[in-house]
């Protein structure tokens, strides 16, 4: 099992790097579109990748759920902690400068969502 956990850790690092790379390529170039879209196979490759990641997420959900039960951790607490960690990671990525911009309405929705999360976080702690 050790080798599987090592592979998962390595895969996690690779996935984070892919995420960073894709985020950085979202910066629109002079052509008016992100460089990744210049490749005619982009849709096929990205669609297959998304399907694989979606399937993997479903499998991981069950593994985490069963592991939580085995070690006696409340499943909801475990999932909530994961969601907060994930939200923090996403906010970190979004805080980096990019060519992407939000409309005023999108900014307001984001801030309202953050306020709700932070107020819920205060109630849980």
N, CA and C atoms as a LAMMPS dump frame, in Angstrom:
ITEM: TIMESTEP
0
ITEM: NUMBER OF ATOMS
375
ITEM: BOX BOUNDS ff ff ff
-5.0000000000000000e+02 5.0000000000000000e+02
-5.0000000000000000e+02 5.0000000000000000e+02
-5.0000000000000000e+02 5.0000000000000000e+02
ITEM: ATOMS id mol type element x y z
1 1 1 N 0.825 -1.203 0
2 1 2 C 0 0 0
3 1 3 C 0.862 1.258 0
4 2 1 N 2.059 1.195 0.553
5 2 2 C 2.95 2.351 0.59
6 2 3 C 3.225 2.893 -0.806
7 3 1 N 3.494 1.994 -1.76
8 3 2 C 3.802 2.453 -3.113
9 3 3 C 2.59 3.142 -3.737
10 4 1 N 1.379 2.659 -3.411
11 4 2 C 0.175 3.296 -3.941
12 4 3 C 0.015 4.701 -3.374
13 5 1 N 0.295 4.859 -2.075
14 5 2 C 0.2 6.187 -1.478
15 5 3 C 1.249 7.132 -2.066
16 6 1 N 2.427 6.61 -2.333
17 6 2 C 3.47 7.426 -2.971
18 6 3 C 3.049 7.853 -4.371
19 7 1 N 2.452 6.922 -5.11
20 7 2 C 1.962 7.249 -6.451
21 7 3 C 0.872 8.311 -6.381
22 8 1 N -0.002 8.195 -5.399
23 8 2 C -1.077 9.18 -5.238
24 8 3 C -0.49 10.552 -4.922
25 9 1 N 0.516 10.587 -4.041
26 9 2 C 1.156 11.864 -3.721
27 9 3 C 1.821 12.47 -4.957
28 10 1 N 2.511 11.649 -5.727
29 10 2 C 3.164 12.129 -6.948
30 10 3 C 2.116 12.63 -7.93
31 11 1 N 1.041 11.874 -8.092
32 11 2 C -0.041 12.255 -8.989
33 11 3 C -0.678 13.574 -8.541
34 12 1 N -0.847 13.751 -7.25
35 12 2 C -1.411 14.995 -6.716
36 12 3 C -0.537 16.186 -7.086
37 13 1 N 0.772 16.021 -6.937
38 13 2 C 1.692 17.104 -7.312
39 13 3 C 1.596 17.407 -8.813
40 14 1 N 1.533 16.357 -9.618
41 14 2 C 1.417 16.55 -11.07
42 14 3 C 0.107 17.245 -11.429
43 15 1 N -0.975 16.845 -10.784
44 15 2 C -2.273 17.465 -11.047
45 15 3 C -2.251 18.95 -10.677
46 16 1 N -1.634 19.276 -9.552
47 16 2 C -1.535 20.687 -9.153
48 16 3 C -0.723 21.483 -10.166
49 17 1 N 0.323 20.864 -10.7
50 17 2 C 1.137 21.543 -11.711
51 17 3 C 0.335 21.739 -12.999
52 18 1 N -0.436 20.729 -13.39
53 18 2 C -1.286 20.862 -14.579
54 18 3 C -2.3 21.981 -14.361
55 19 1 N -2.871 22.021 -13.174
56 19 2 C -3.843 23.071 -12.852
57 19 3 C -3.198 24.445 -12.987
58 20 1 N -2.017 24.594 -12.452
59 20 2 C -1.301 25.861 -12.54
60 20 3 C -0.992 26.202 -13.998
61 21 1 N -0.522 25.216 -14.751
62 21 2 C -0.201 25.437 -16.163
63 21 3 C -1.432 25.855 -16.96
64 22 1 N -2.552 25.168 -16.739
65 22 2 C -3.783 25.521 -17.45
66 22 3 C -4.267 26.909 -17.057
67 23 1 N -4.138 27.233 -15.786
68 23 2 C -4.554 28.557 -15.328
69 23 3 C -3.708 29.627 -16
70 24 1 N -2.409 29.388 -16.077
71 24 2 C -1.517 30.36 -16.686
72 24 3 C -1.753 30.479 -18.186
73 25 1 N -2.154 29.398 -18.854
74 25 2 C -2.419 29.484 -20.293
75 25 3 C -3.746 30.161 -20.573
76 26 1 N -4.55 30.356 -19.532
77 26 2 C -5.818 31.052 -19.726
78 26 3 C -5.596 32.535 -19.995
79 27 1 N -4.367 33.004 -19.788
80 27 2 C -4.054 34.388 -20.112
81 27 3 C -4.115 34.517 -21.63
82 28 1 N -5.008 35.332 -22.091
83 28 2 C -5.261 35.447 -23.524
84 28 3 C -4.103 36.163 -24.207
85 29 1 N -3.654 35.572 -25.297
86 29 2 C -2.558 36.15 -26.072
87 29 3 C -3.07 37.111 -27.132
88 30 1 N -2.186 37.501 -28.03
89 30 2 C -2.524 38.45 -29.097
90 30 3 C -3.587 37.894 -30.039
91 31 1 N -3.652 36.592 -30.178
92 31 2 C -4.627 35.987 -31.092
93 31 3 C -6.054 36.095 -30.56
94 32 1 N -6.207 36.486 -29.3
95 32 2 C -7.533 36.611 -28.716
96 32 3 C -8.021 35.342 -28.052
97 33 1 N -7.195 34.309 -28.014
98 33 2 C -7.586 33.072 -27.342
99 33 3 C -6.368 32.462 -26.651
100 34 1 N -6.636 31.628 -25.666
101 34 2 C -5.553 30.988 -24.911
102 34 3 C -4.79 30.016 -25.819
103 35 1 N -3.466 29.918 -25.65
104 35 2 C -2.648 29.054 -26.506
105 35 3 C -3.09 27.593 -26.568
106 36 1 N -3.649 27.054 -25.491
107 36 2 C -4.057 25.657 -25.485
108 36 3 C -5.126 25.398 -26.545
109 37 1 N -5.892 26.415 -26.895
110 37 2 C -6.974 26.239 -27.862
111 37 3 C -6.488 26.259 -29.307
112 38 1 N -5.213 26.53 -29.5
113 38 2 C -4.652 26.498 -30.851
114 38 3 C -4.505 25.074 -31.375
115 39 1 N -4.489 24.114 -30.475
116 39 2 C -4.332 22.713 -30.869
117 39 3 C -5.691 22.137 -31.251
118 40 1 N -5.802 21.57 -32.46
119 40 2 C -7.101 21.038 -32.892
120 40 3 C -7.615 19.879 -32.038
121 41 1 N -6.735 19.207 -31.31
122 41 2 C -7.159 18.08 -30.478
123 41 3 C -7.525 18.515 -29.054
124 42 1 N -7.482 19.817 -28.782
125 42 2 C -7.703 20.317 -27.425
126 42 3 C -9.033 19.845 -26.849
127 43 1 N -10.103 19.961 -27.617
128 43 2 C -11.424 19.58 -27.105
129 43 3 C -11.474 18.101 -26.756
130 44 1 N -10.956 17.281 -27.633
131 44 2 C -10.958 15.835 -27.397
132 44 3 C -10.129 15.483 -26.167
133 45 1 N -8.93 16.024 -26.094
134 45 2 C -8.029 15.712 -24.975
135 45 3 C -8.596 16.232 -23.659
136 46 1 N -9.065 17.476 -23.645
137 46 2 C -9.595 18.053 -22.411
138 46 3 C -10.893 17.37 -21.97
139 47 1 N -11.723 16.989 -22.922
140 47 2 C -12.967 16.278 -22.57
141 47 3 C -12.672 14.913 -21.956
142 48 1 N -11.722 14.195 -22.543
143 48 2 C -11.341 12.892 -21.996
144 48 3 C -10.718 13.05 -20.607
145 49 1 N -9.88 14.055 -20.461
146 49 2 C -9.247 14.323 -19.165
147 49 3 C -10.297 14.652 -18.112
148 50 1 N -11.269 15.501 -18.472
149 50 2 C -12.33 15.86 -17.536
150 50 3 C -13.133 14.633 -17.116
151 51 1 N -13.472 13.775 -18.064
152 51 2 C -14.226 12.558 -17.746
153 51 3 C -13.435 11.657 -16.804
154 52 1 N -12.142 11.542 -17.043
155 52 2 C -11.285 10.72 -16.187
156 52 3 C -11.226 11.296 -14.778
157 53 1 N -11.059 12.614 -14.682
158 53 2 C -11.006 13.267 -13.369
159 53 3 C -12.34 13.115 -12.647
160 54 1 N -13.448 13.267 -13.367
161 54 2 C -14.778 13.096 -12.756
162 54 3 C -14.945 11.684 -12.195
163 55 1 N -14.562 10.687 -12.97
164 55 2 C -14.64 9.298 -12.506
165 55 3 C -13.757 9.085 -11.279
166 56 1 N -12.569 9.637 -11.341
167 56 2 C -11.621 9.484 -10.234
168 56 3 C -12.161 10.143 -8.96
169 57 1 N -12.795 11.298 -9.106
170 57 2 C -13.385 11.981 -7.947
171 57 3 C -14.452 11.123 -7.277
172 58 1 N -15.28 10.47 -8.095
173 58 2 C -16.329 9.606 -7.524
174 58 3 C -15.713 8.454 -6.736
175 59 1 N -14.683 7.85 -7.277
176 59 2 C -14.01 6.755 -6.582
177 59 3 C -13.382 7.257 -5.285
178 60 1 N -12.703 8.396 -5.361
179 60 2 C -12.064 8.96 -4.174
180 60 3 C -13.08 9.319 -3.1
181 61 1 N -14.237 9.782 -3.498
182 61 2 C -15.281 10.11 -2.547
183 61 3 C -15.614 8.895 -1.68
184 62 1 N -15.775 7.742 -2.312
185 62 2 C -16.097 6.528 -1.572
186 62 3 C -14.93 6.064 -0.702
187 63 1 N -13.693 6.193 -1.202
188 63 2 C -12.53 5.831 -0.394
189 63 3 C -12.437 6.703 0.856
190 64 1 N -12.59 8.005 0.684
191 64 2 C -12.506 8.929 1.821
192 64 3 C -13.633 8.661 2.8
193 65 1 N -14.807 8.413 2.282
194 65 2 C -15.962 8.125 3.135
195 65 3 C -15.734 6.861 3.967
196 66 1 N -15.29 5.796 3.308
197 66 2 C -15.049 4.542 4.026
198 66 3 C -13.895 4.673 5.016
199 67 1 N -12.861 5.383 4.639
200 67 2 C -11.727 5.578 5.537
201 67 3 C -12.144 6.38 6.767
202 68 1 N -12.993 7.381 6.556
203 68 2 C -13.497 8.173 7.681
204 68 3 C -14.221 7.287 8.684
205 69 1 N -15.047 6.38 8.179
206 69 2 C -15.787 5.463 9.045
207 69 3 C -14.82 4.541 9.786
208 70 1 N -13.823 4.013 9.072
209 70 2 C -12.865 3.085 9.677
210 70 3 C -12.062 3.716 10.803
211 71 1 N -11.669 4.972 10.631
212 71 2 C -10.844 5.609 11.662
213 71 3 C -11.671 6.388 12.675
214 72 1 N -12.999 6.346 12.508
215 72 2 C -13.887 6.956 13.489
216 72 3 C -14.028 8.464 13.372
217 73 1 N -13.778 9.008 12.197
218 73 2 C -13.943 10.44 11.976
219 73 3 C -15.338 10.668 11.406
220 74 1 N -16.004 11.705 11.902
221 74 2 C -17.318 12.053 11.372
222 74 3 C -17.171 12.423 9.902
223 75 1 N -17.911 11.743 9.062
224 75 2 C -17.826 11.94 7.612
225 75 3 C -18.108 13.387 7.215
226 76 1 N -19.121 13.999 7.808
227 76 2 C -19.475 15.375 7.457
228 76 3 C -18.378 16.354 7.846
229 77 1 N -17.772 16.139 9
230 77 2 C -16.665 16.991 9.432
231 77 3 C -15.494 16.842 8.488
232 78 1 N -15.212 15.628 8.092
233 78 2 C -14.121 15.356 7.166
234 78 3 C -14.366 16.032 5.821
235 79 1 N -15.581 15.904 5.29
236 79 2 C -15.913 16.526 4.01
237 79 3 C -15.872 18.047 4.099
238 80 1 N -16.356 18.593 5.213
239 80 2 C -16.343 20.048 5.381
240 80 3 C -14.901 20.564 5.446
241 81 1 N -14.032 19.846 6.138
242 81 2 C -12.623 20.242 6.207
243 81 3 C -11.99 20.2 4.821
244 82 1 N -12.319 19.167 4.054
245 82 2 C -11.801 19.058 2.691
246 82 3 C -12.29 20.222 1.839
247 83 1 N -13.567 20.527 1.947
248 83 2 C -14.136 21.615 1.133
249 83 3 C -13.484 22.957 1.469
250 84 1 N -13.239 23.199 2.756
251 84 2 C -12.578 24.442 3.148
252 84 3 C -11.143 24.492 2.617
253 85 1 N -10.466 23.361 2.674
254 85 2 C -9.103 23.305 2.133
255 85 3 C -9.123 23.571 0.633
256 86 1 N -10.049 22.963 -0.059
257 86 2 C -10.161 23.128 -1.515
258 86 3 C -10.511 24.566 -1.872
259 87 1 N -11.427 25.162 -1.134
260 87 2 C -11.796 26.557 -1.376
261 87 3 C -10.584 27.469 -1.172
262 88 1 N -9.794 27.188 -0.145
263 88 2 C -8.582 27.97 0.106
264 88 3 C -7.611 27.849 -1.056
265 89 1 N -7.426 26.622 -1.56
266 89 2 C -6.527 26.415 -2.702
267 89 3 C -7.026 27.153 -3.939
268 90 1 N -8.335 27.089 -4.193
269 90 2 C -8.897 27.781 -5.351
270 90 3 C -8.734 29.29 -5.228
271 91 1 N -8.959 29.822 -4.03
272 91 2 C -8.782 31.259 -3.822
273 91 3 C -7.324 31.666 -4.019
274 92 1 N -6.406 30.807 -3.618
275 92 2 C -4.978 31.076 -3.835
276 92 3 C -4.683 31.171 -5.326
277 93 1 N -5.205 30.244 -6.104
278 93 2 C -4.997 30.27 -7.557
279 93 3 C -5.63 31.525 -8.154
280 94 1 N -6.841 31.843 -7.721
281 94 2 C -7.531 33.007 -8.268
282 94 3 C -6.878 34.324 -7.871
283 95 1 N -6.101 34.318 -6.79
284 95 2 C -5.46 35.553 -6.34
285 95 3 C -4.252 35.933 -7.189
286 96 1 N -3.781 35.006 -8.015
287 96 2 C -2.635 35.298 -8.873
288 96 3 C -3.089 36.157 -10.048
289 97 1 N -2.226 37.077 -10.463
290 97 2 C -2.594 37.923 -11.609
291 97 3 C -2.805 37.095 -12.874
292 98 1 N -3.773 37.495 -13.656
293 98 2 C -4.02 36.826 -14.929
294 98 3 C -4.717 37.793 -15.871
295 99 1 N -4.923 37.372 -17.082
296 99 2 C -5.641 38.168 -18.063
297 99 3 C -7.139 38.051 -17.887
298 100 1 N -7.565 37.191 -16.972
299 100 2 C -8.997 37 -16.734
300 100 3 C -9.51 38.089 -15.799
301 101 1 N -10.714 38.544 -16.04
302 101 2 C -11.291 39.534 -15.138
303 101 3 C -12.751 39.203 -14.905
304 102 1 N -13.226 39.601 -13.747
305 102 2 C -14.621 39.375 -13.382
306 102 3 C -15.413 40.652 -13.616
307 103 1 N -16.657 40.486 -14.005
308 103 2 C -17.544 41.642 -14.104
309 103 3 C -17.885 42.098 -12.69
310 104 1 N -18.462 43.265 -12.586
311 104 2 C -18.854 43.796 -11.278
312 104 3 C -19.821 42.827 -10.591
313 105 1 N -20.766 42.298 -11.352
314 105 2 C -21.749 41.353 -10.815
315 105 3 C -21.064 40.077 -10.316
316 106 1 N -20.121 39.558 -11.093
317 106 2 C -19.39 38.345 -10.691
318 106 3 C -18.565 38.6 -9.43
319 107 1 N -17.962 39.798 -9.337
320 107 2 C -17.202 40.148 -8.15
321 107 3 C -18.101 40.197 -6.919
322 108 1 N -19.286 40.77 -7.073
323 108 2 C -20.231 40.85 -5.962
324 108 3 C -20.684 39.464 -5.521
325 109 1 N -20.972 38.575 -6.48
326 109 2 C -21.379 37.201 -6.147
327 109 3 C -20.259 36.475 -5.418
328 110 1 N -19.029 36.656 -5.881
329 110 2 C -17.886 36.024 -5.23
330 110 3 C -17.75 36.523 -3.8
331 111 1 N -17.858 37.819 -3.603
332 111 2 C -17.72 38.375 -2.253
333 111 3 C -18.849 37.9 -1.333
334 112 1 N -20.068 37.797 -1.856
335 112 2 C -21.173 37.295 -1.038
336 112 3 C -20.93 35.837 -0.642
337 113 1 N -20.427 35.046 -1.583
338 113 2 C -20.115 33.645 -1.292
339 113 3 C -19.035 33.544 -0.228
340 114 1 N -17.998 34.357 -0.36
341 114 2 C -16.93 34.354 0.64
342 114 3 C -17.449 34.763 2.008
343 115 1 N -18.299 35.785 2.051
344 115 2 C -18.885 36.214 3.322
345 115 3 C -19.676 35.086 3.973
346 116 1 N -20.477 34.356 3.161
347 116 2 C -21.261 33.235 3.708
348 116 3 C -20.339 32.156 4.261
349 117 1 N -19.292 31.818 3.511
350 117 2 C -18.361 30.78 3.96
351 117 3 C -17.675 31.205 5.241
352 118 1 N -17.203 32.44 5.29
353 118 2 C -16.497 32.908 6.484
354 118 3 C -17.417 33.005 7.685
355 119 1 N -18.672 33.404 7.488
356 119 2 C -19.595 33.469 8.62
357 119 3 C -19.958 32.07 9.105
358 120 1 N -20.083 31.113 8.186
359 120 2 C -20.329 29.72 8.595
360 120 3 C -19.114 29.166 9.326
361 121 1 N -17.943 29.5 8.848
362 121 2 C -16.69 29.027 9.456
363 121 3 C -16.613 29.498 10.899
364 122 1 N -17.029 30.738 11.148
365 122 2 C -17.003 31.286 12.508
366 122 3 C -17.953 30.549 13.437
367 123 1 N -19.066 30.06 12.897
368 123 2 C -20.041 29.327 13.705
369 123 3 C -19.564 27.926 14.031
370 124 1 N -18.757 27.318 13.123
371 124 2 C -18.279 25.957 13.317
372 124 3 C -17.138 25.923 14.326
373 125 1 N -16.28 26.94 14.301
374 125 2 C -15.097 26.952 15.174
375 125 3 C -15.448 27.085 16.608
